[in-house]
Amino acid sequence: MTTTYNCTSEDQRTEGLQHAQRAISEKKCVVLPTDTVYGIAADAFSPLAVTMLLASKGRSRQMPPPVLIPRINALDGLATDVPADARALAQAFWPGGLTLILHAQPSLDWDLGETKGTVALRMPDDQIALELLGLTGPLAVSSANRTGQEAAQTASEARLQLAESVEVYLEGGFRPVKGTAALPSTIVDATSIPFRVVRQGAIELERLREIVPSILGVGEAIPAELPAADDAAAEEPQVEEAAVEEAAGDAVAESASASAVDAVAPRDEAPTMDDAPAEVTEAAAVEDPTQDTVKPEASSEAKSE
């Protein structure tokens, strides 16, 4: 039975988080607030759960959801060959509205969709989301809305669109702030050099360039003085995150290697914002859900936590 919990009440918040944890373990979907918009979440290591998430949104495997993580050290459990500049961006903007597309750990047994070997990761700056991630581990999260509809800024708005396809709705009030427009995370493809913004969102290009000056904005060409990357490396990822087409307006294991599992397993203690890696998902694609979902340009929402 679908249940909504008012997480602004301490009692309902505790009960809601416990119910959401059970739902995730049963391969069901939940809706949670993030620092961008609301996201629909599922167990990132369960192909069945991810399939249910995509079906709830009316989305295909070609738009895989991003993955939200509870702390920054989970990055190395889920991604491989992480560039120093990508780490610098994570240190600077996590937790927060930045999704990084990276090469996925090949040892992980998961199926997020047609990712072409990549994964979109984010640590959200939202206490409710971080508390749930601390209980469940990484979650595939996409924006909590049907594809093509407006991203939800409350759990109530999400329920109007997703209805009984979700087991638990965690209501935490307006996201990001009442009276403001839904704003998805900024998505950066860090699988090739130079890095490229594939969706502009909460983190401005100018702030990203304070950390990585060579990063390209959406649609910008590689400067003539920079050598072109290898064709294989230059292939852009295929991810989804609370999707550009959704949030912008039309708006990751038991078979994993021991080191990867240790890096991503939920901790007993609740995560704190100082854990700086949340993100997402609508890649993965709720972002951000999440909110967050990503449709990368060619290799792993770039169009939600």
C-alpha positions as a Markdown table, in Angstrom:
| # | Residue | x | y | z |
|---|---|---|---|---|
| 1 | Met | 0.0 | 0.0 | 0.0 |
| 2 | Thr | 1.3 | 3.4 | -0.9 |
| 3 | Thr | 2.1 | 5.6 | 2.1 |
| 4 | Thr | 3.1 | 9.3 | 2.5 |
| 5 | Tyr | 5.1 | 10.4 | 5.5 |
| 6 | Asn | 5.5 | 14.0 | 6.7 |
| 7 | Cys | 9.2 | 14.1 | 7.3 |
| 8 | Thr | 9.0 | 17.5 | 8.9 |
| 9 | Ser | 7.6 | 15.6 | 11.9 |
| 10 | Glu | 10.4 | 13.7 | 13.8 |
| 11 | Asp | 8.2 | 10.7 | 14.5 |
| 12 | Gln | 6.9 | 10.4 | 10.9 |
| 13 | Arg | 10.4 | 11.0 | 9.6 |
| 14 | Thr | 11.8 | 8.0 | 11.5 |
| 15 | Glu | 8.9 | 5.8 | 10.5 |
| 16 | Gly | 9.0 | 6.9 | 6.9 |
| 17 | Leu | 12.8 | 6.3 | 6.6 |
| 18 | Gln | 12.3 | 2.8 | 8.1 |
| 19 | His | 9.5 | 2.0 | 5.7 |
| 20 | Ala | 11.5 | 3.4 | 2.7 |
| 21 | Gln | 14.5 | 1.2 | 3.7 |
| 22 | Arg | 12.2 | -1.9 | 3.7 |
| 23 | Ala | 10.7 | -0.9 | 0.4 |
| 24 | Ile | 14.1 | -0.5 | -1.2 |
| 25 | Ser | 15.2 | -4.0 | 0.1 |
| 26 | Glu | 12.0 | -5.4 | -1.5 |
| 27 | Lys | 12.9 | -3.9 | -4.9 |
| 28 | Lys | 10.2 | -1.3 | -4.7 |
| 29 | Cys | 10.4 | 2.4 | -5.5 |
| 30 | Val | 10.3 | 5.4 | -3.1 |
| 31 | Val | 10.1 | 9.1 | -3.6 |
| 32 | Leu | 12.4 | 11.4 | -1.6 |
| 33 | Pro | 13.4 | 15.0 | -1.5 |
| 34 | Thr | 16.8 | 16.1 | -2.7 |
| 35 | Asp | 18.5 | 19.5 | -2.8 |
| 36 | Thr | 17.3 | 20.1 | -6.4 |
| 37 | Val | 13.9 | 18.5 | -6.9 |
| 38 | Tyr | 12.1 | 15.3 | -5.7 |
| 39 | Gly | 13.5 | 12.0 | -7.0 |
| 40 | Ile | 12.1 | 8.5 | -7.5 |
| 41 | Ala | 14.6 | 6.0 | -6.1 |
| 42 | Ala | 15.3 | 2.3 | -6.4 |
| 43 | Asp | 18.1 | -0.2 | -5.5 |
| 44 | Ala | 20.9 | 0.6 | -7.9 |
| 45 | Phe | 22.1 | -3.1 | -7.8 |
| 46 | Ser | 18.7 | -4.6 | -8.7 |
| 47 | Pro | 17.9 | -4.8 | -12.4 |
| 48 | Leu | 14.2 | -5.5 | -11.4 |
| 49 | Ala | 14.1 | -2.4 | -9.2 |
| 50 | Val | 15.7 | -0.2 | -11.9 |
| 51 | Thr | 13.2 | -1.5 | -14.5 |
| 52 | Met | 10.3 | -0.6 | -12.2 |
| 53 | Leu | 11.7 | 2.9 | -11.7 |
| 54 | Leu | 12.0 | 3.4 | -15.5 |
| 55 | Ala | 8.5 | 2.0 | -16.0 |
| 56 | Ser | 7.0 | 4.3 | -13.4 |
| 57 | Lys | 8.4 | 7.3 | -15.3 |
| 58 | Gly | 7.5 | 5.9 | -18.7 |
| 59 | Arg | 11.2 | 5.9 | -19.7 |
| 60 | Ser | 13.3 | 3.5 | -21.7 |
| 61 | Arg | 16.7 | 1.9 | -21.0 |
| 62 | Gln | 18.2 | 4.4 | -23.3 |
| 63 | Met | 17.9 | 7.0 | -20.6 |
| 64 | Pro | 19.5 | 5.2 | -17.5 |
| 65 | Pro | 19.2 | 6.9 | -14.1 |
| 66 | Pro | 22.1 | 8.5 | -12.2 |
| 67 | Val | 23.2 | 7.1 | -8.8 |
| 68 | Leu | 23.1 | 9.0 | -5.5 |
| 69 | Ile | 25.7 | 8.2 | -2.9 |
| 70 | Pro | 25.9 | 9.0 | 0.8 |
| 71 | Arg | 29.6 | 10.0 | 1.0 |
| 72 | Ile | 32.4 | 11.0 | -1.3 |
| 73 | Asn | 34.5 | 7.8 | -0.7 |
| 74 | Ala | 31.8 | 5.8 | -2.4 |
| 75 | Leu | 33.0 | 7.3 | -5.6 |
| 76 | Asp | 35.9 | 4.8 | -6.0 |
| 77 | Gly | 33.7 | 1.9 | -5.2 |
| 78 | Leu | 31.4 | 2.7 | -8.2 |
| 79 | Ala | 33.7 | 4.4 | -10.7 |
| 80 | Thr | 37.2 | 3.6 | -12.0 |
| 81 | Asp | 40.0 | 5.7 | -13.5 |
| 82 | Val | 38.6 | 8.8 | -11.8 |
| 83 | Pro | 40.6 | 11.8 | -13.1 |
| 84 | Ala | 42.2 | 14.2 | -10.5 |
| 85 | Asp | 40.1 | 17.0 | -11.8 |
| 86 | Ala | 36.9 | 15.0 | -11.3 |
| 87 | Arg | 37.9 | 14.4 | -7.7 |
| 88 | Ala | 38.6 | 18.1 | -7.3 |
| 89 | Leu | 35.1 | 18.9 | -8.6 |
| 90 | Ala | 33.6 | 16.4 | -6.2 |
| 91 | Gln | 35.5 | 17.9 | -3.3 |
| 92 | Ala | 34.4 | 21.4 | -4.2 |
| 93 | Phe | 30.7 | 20.7 | -4.9 |
| 94 | Trp | 29.7 | 17.6 | -3.0 |
| 95 | Pro | 27.3 | 17.4 | -1.4 |
| 96 | Gly | 25.5 | 19.6 | -3.9 |
| 97 | Gly | 24.0 | 20.0 | -7.3 |
| 98 | Leu | 26.8 | 18.5 | -9.4 |
| 99 | Thr | 26.5 | 15.1 | -11.2 |
| 100 | Leu | 29.7 | 13.5 | -12.6 |
| 101 | Ile | 29.7 | 11.0 | -15.5 |
| 102 | Leu | 32.6 | 8.6 | -15.0 |
| 103 | His | 33.7 | 5.2 | -16.1 |
| 104 | Ala | 31.8 | 2.5 | -14.1 |
| 105 | Gln | 33.6 | -0.1 | -12.1 |
| 106 | Pro | 33.7 | -3.2 | -14.4 |
| 107 | Ser | 33.5 | -5.6 | -11.4 |
| 108 | Leu | 30.1 | -4.4 | -10.3 |
| 109 | Asp | 27.1 | -6.6 | -11.2 |
| 110 | Trp | 24.4 | -4.1 | -12.0 |
| 111 | Asp | 22.2 | -3.0 | -14.9 |
| 112 | Leu | 21.1 | 0.6 | -15.0 |
| 113 | Gly | 20.3 | 0.6 | -18.7 |
| 114 | Glu | 22.3 | 1.5 | -21.8 |
| 115 | Thr | 25.1 | 3.3 | -20.0 |
| 116 | Lys | 28.0 | 2.3 | -22.4 |
| 117 | Gly | 30.2 | 1.5 | -19.4 |
| 118 | Thr | 29.6 | 4.8 | -17.6 |
| 119 | Val | 27.8 | 5.9 | -14.4 |
| 120 | Ala | 26.5 | 9.3 | -13.3 |
| 121 | Leu | 27.2 | 9.9 | -9.6 |
| 122 | Arg | 26.1 | 12.6 | -7.2 |
| 123 | Met | 26.0 | 13.3 | -3.4 |
| 124 | Pro | 22.9 | 15.3 | -2.7 |
| 125 | Asp | 22.9 | 18.2 | -0.1 |
| 126 | Asp | 19.7 | 17.1 | 1.6 |
| 127 | Gln | 19.6 | 15.6 | 5.1 |
| 128 | Ile | 16.6 | 13.3 | 4.5 |
| 129 | Ala | 18.2 | 11.9 | 1.3 |
| 130 | Leu | 21.5 | 11.4 | 3.0 |
| 131 | Glu | 19.8 | 9.6 | 5.9 |
| 132 | Leu | 18.1 | 7.2 | 3.6 |
| 133 | Leu | 21.2 | 6.7 | 1.6 |
| 134 | Gly | 23.0 | 5.9 | 4.8 |
| 135 | Leu | 20.5 | 3.1 | 5.5 |
| 136 | Thr | 20.3 | 1.7 | 1.9 |
| 137 | Gly | 23.6 | 2.5 | 0.2 |
| 138 | Pro | 23.7 | 3.9 | -3.4 |
| 139 | Leu | 20.3 | 4.4 | -5.0 |
| 140 | Ala | 19.4 | 4.8 | -8.7 |
| 141 | Val | 17.4 | 8.1 | -8.6 |
| 142 | Ser | 15.6 | 10.0 | -11.3 |
| 143 | Ser | 13.3 | 13.0 | -11.1 |
| 144 | Ala | 10.0 | 12.1 | -9.5 |
| 145 | Asn | 7.7 | 12.8 | -12.5 |
| 146 | Arg | 6.4 | 11.1 | -15.7 |
| 147 | Thr | 8.6 | 11.7 | -18.7 |
| 148 | Gly | 7.7 | 15.0 | -20.4 |
| 149 | Gln | 6.0 | 16.4 | -17.3 |
| 150 | Glu | 7.2 | 19.0 | -14.9 |
| 151 | Ala | 9.7 | 17.9 | -12.2 |
| 152 | Ala | 8.0 | 17.6 | -8.8 |
| 153 | Gln | 8.9 | 20.0 | -6.0 |
| 154 | Thr | 6.9 | 18.2 | -3.3 |
| 155 | Ala | 6.0 | 14.6 | -2.6 |
| 156 | Ser | 2.4 | 15.5 | -3.2 |
| 157 | Glu | 3.2 | 16.7 | -6.7 |
| 158 | Ala | 5.1 | 13.5 | -7.3 |
| 159 | Arg | 2.2 | 11.4 | -6.1 |
| 160 | Leu | -0.1 | 13.0 | -8.6 |
| 161 | Gln | 2.1 | 11.8 | -11.4 |
| 162 | Leu | 3.5 | 8.5 | -10.1 |
| 163 | Ala | 0.6 | 7.3 | -7.9 |
| 164 | Glu | 0.6 | 3.7 | -6.8 |
| 165 | Ser | 3.8 | 2.8 | -8.7 |
| 166 | Val | 5.7 | 4.1 | -5.6 |
| 167 | Glu | 5.6 | 2.4 | -2.2 |
| 168 | Val | 6.7 | 5.3 | 0.0 |
| 169 | Tyr | 6.5 | 9.0 | -0.4 |
| 170 | Leu | 8.8 | 11.1 | 1.9 |
| 171 | Glu | 7.4 | 14.6 | 2.1 |
| 172 | Gly | 10.0 | 17.2 | 3.2 |
| 173 | Gly | 8.5 | 20.4 | 1.9 |
| 174 | Phe | 9.3 | 22.3 | -1.2 |
| 175 | Arg | 12.6 | 21.7 | -3.1 |
| 176 | Pro | 14.7 | 23.6 | -3.7 |
| 177 | Val | 12.7 | 26.5 | -2.1 |
| 178 | Lys | 9.0 | 27.4 | -2.2 |
| 179 | Gly | 8.4 | 30.0 | -4.9 |
| 180 | Thr | 11.5 | 29.1 | -7.0 |
| 181 | Ala | 11.6 | 27.1 | -10.2 |
| 182 | Ala | 12.7 | 23.5 | -10.3 |
| 183 | Leu | 16.4 | 23.4 | -11.0 |
| 184 | Pro | 18.2 | 20.1 | -11.7 |
| 185 | Ser | 21.9 | 19.3 | -11.0 |
| 186 | Thr | 24.6 | 20.3 | -13.5 |
| 187 | Ile | 25.9 | 17.3 | -15.3 |
| 188 | Val | 29.6 | 17.1 | -16.3 |
| 189 | Asp | 31.0 | 14.4 | -18.5 |
| 190 | Ala | 34.4 | 13.5 | -17.0 |
| 191 | Thr | 35.1 | 10.5 | -19.2 |
| 192 | Ser | 37.2 | 12.4 | -21.7 |
| 193 | Ile | 39.4 | 15.4 | -21.9 |
| 194 | Pro | 38.5 | 18.2 | -21.8 |
| 195 | Phe | 35.5 | 17.7 | -19.4 |
| 196 | Arg | 32.2 | 18.9 | -20.8 |
| 197 | Val | 29.0 | 20.2 | -19.3 |
| 198 | Val | 26.2 | 18.2 | -20.9 |
| 199 | Arg | 23.4 | 19.8 | -18.9 |
| 200 | Gln | 23.6 | 23.2 | -17.2 |
| 201 | Gly | 21.8 | 23.3 | -13.8 |
| 202 | Ala | 22.5 | 24.3 | -10.2 |
| 203 | Ile | 26.2 | 24.9 | -10.5 |
| 204 | Glu | 27.2 | 27.6 | -12.9 |
| 205 | Leu | 29.9 | 27.1 | -15.5 |
| 206 | Glu | 32.0 | 29.9 | -14.0 |
| 207 | Arg | 32.2 | 28.2 | -10.7 |
| 208 | Leu | 33.2 | 24.9 | -12.4 |
| 209 | Arg | 36.0 | 26.7 | -14.2 |
| 210 | Glu | 37.4 | 28.0 | -10.9 |
| 211 | Ile | 38.3 | 24.4 | -10.2 |
| 212 | Val | 38.8 | 23.1 | -13.8 |
| 213 | Pro | 39.5 | 26.0 | -16.1 |
| 214 | Ser | 39.5 | 23.9 | -19.3 |
| 215 | Ile | 35.9 | 22.6 | -18.8 |
| 216 | Leu | 33.7 | 23.2 | -21.8 |
| 217 | Gly | 30.2 | 24.5 | -21.6 |
| 218 | Val | 27.1 | 23.1 | -23.3 |
| 219 | Gly | 27.7 | 23.2 | -27.1 |
| 220 | Glu | 31.2 | 24.6 | -26.9 |
| 221 | Ala | 33.8 | 23.3 | -29.3 |
| 222 | Ile | 37.2 | 22.0 | -28.2 |
| 223 | Pro | 39.7 | 24.9 | -28.6 |
| 224 | Ala | 42.0 | 24.5 | -31.6 |
| 225 | Glu | 45.1 | 24.5 | -29.4 |
| 226 | Leu | 43.9 | 21.4 | -27.5 |
| 227 | Pro | 44.6 | 18.0 | -29.0 |
| 228 | Ala | 41.5 | 16.0 | -29.8 |
| 229 | Ala | 40.8 | 13.0 | -27.5 |
| 230 | Asp | 40.9 | 9.4 | -28.8 |
| 231 | Asp | 37.7 | 8.5 | -30.5 |
| 232 | Ala | 37.0 | 5.9 | -27.8 |
| 233 | Ala | 37.6 | 8.2 | -25.0 |
| 234 | Ala | 35.7 | 11.0 | -26.6 |
| 235 | Glu | 32.6 | 8.9 | -26.9 |
| 236 | Glu | 30.1 | 10.6 | -24.7 |
| 237 | Pro | 28.3 | 8.7 | -22.0 |
| 238 | Gln | 24.7 | 7.6 | -22.0 |
| 239 | Val | 23.1 | 8.5 | -18.7 |
| 240 | Glu | 19.9 | 10.0 | -17.7 |
| 241 | Glu | 19.4 | 12.0 | -14.5 |
| 242 | Ala | 16.1 | 13.6 | -13.8 |
| 243 | Ala | 16.3 | 14.4 | -17.5 |
| 244 | Val | 17.0 | 17.6 | -19.2 |
| 245 | Glu | 13.7 | 17.3 | -21.0 |
| 246 | Glu | 12.0 | 17.0 | -17.7 |
| 247 | Ala | 13.7 | 19.3 | -15.2 |
| 248 | Ala | 14.4 | 21.9 | -17.7 |
| 249 | Gly | 10.9 | 22.2 | -18.6 |
| 250 | Asp | 9.6 | 19.6 | -21.2 |
| 251 | Ala | 12.5 | 18.9 | -17.5 |
| 252 | Val | 24.6 | 1.8 | -9.5 |
| 253 | Ala | 26.0 | -5.8 | -5.6 |
| 254 | Glu | 26.7 | -8.6 | -4.1 |
| 255 | Ser | 29.0 | -9.8 | -6.9 |
| 256 | Ala | 31.0 | -6.6 | -6.7 |
| 257 | Ser | 34.6 | -6.9 | -5.6 |
| 258 | Ala | 35.2 | -6.7 | -1.8 |
| 259 | Ser | 36.8 | -3.4 | -2.2 |
| 260 | Ala | 33.9 | -2.0 | -4.1 |
| 261 | Val | 31.4 | -3.3 | -1.6 |
| 262 | Asp | 33.3 | -1.8 | 1.3 |
| 263 | Ala | 33.4 | 1.5 | -0.4 |
| 264 | Val | 29.6 | 1.7 | -0.9 |
| 265 | Ala | 28.1 | -0.3 | 1.9 |
| 266 | Pro | 25.7 | 1.6 | 4.2 |
| 267 | Arg | 27.2 | 2.7 | 7.5 |
| 268 | Asp | 25.5 | 2.2 | 10.9 |
| 269 | Glu | 25.9 | 5.8 | 11.7 |
| 270 | Ala | 23.8 | 8.4 | 9.9 |
| 271 | Pro | 25.8 | 10.3 | 7.2 |
| 272 | Thr | 26.6 | 13.9 | 7.8 |
| 273 | Met | 27.0 | 16.7 | 5.5 |
| 274 | Asp | 30.7 | 16.7 | 6.4 |
| 275 | Asp | 31.1 | 13.3 | 4.9 |
| 276 | Ala | 31.2 | 15.2 | 1.6 |
| 277 | Pro | 30.8 | 12.6 | -0.7 |
| 278 | Ala | 24.0 | 11.8 | -3.0 |
| 279 | Glu | 22.1 | 12.1 | -6.8 |
| 280 | Val | 21.1 | 10.5 | -8.9 |
| 281 | Thr | 18.8 | 9.1 | -10.3 |
| 282 | Glu | 15.4 | 11.2 | -13.3 |
| 283 | Ala | 21.1 | 8.5 | -14.6 |
| 284 | Ala | 21.6 | 7.9 | -12.2 |
| 285 | Ala | 18.8 | 10.1 | -14.4 |
| 286 | Val | 16.2 | 11.7 | -10.2 |
| 287 | Glu | 19.2 | 15.1 | -10.7 |
| 288 | Asp | 19.2 | 14.3 | -9.1 |
| 289 | Pro | 16.2 | 11.7 | -7.5 |
| 290 | Thr | 18.4 | 12.1 | -7.7 |
| 291 | Gln | 16.5 | 14.5 | -8.8 |
| 292 | Asp | 18.0 | 13.9 | -10.6 |
| 293 | Thr | 18.2 | 11.7 | -14.7 |
| 294 | Val | 20.8 | 12.0 | -17.6 |
| 295 | Lys | 20.9 | 11.5 | -21.3 |
| 296 | Pro | 24.5 | 11.8 | -22.2 |
| 297 | Glu | 25.6 | 12.9 | -25.5 |
| 298 | Ala | 27.2 | 9.8 | -26.8 |
| 299 | Ser | 28.9 | 7.7 | -24.1 |
| 300 | Ser | 26.8 | 7.5 | -20.4 |
| 301 | Glu | 19.3 | 13.5 | -17.4 |
| 302 | Ala | 21.6 | 15.3 | -20.3 |
| 303 | Lys | 18.5 | 17.0 | -20.7 |
| 304 | Ser | 14.6 | 15.7 | -12.7 |
| 305 | Glu | 16.8 | 13.0 | -7.0 |
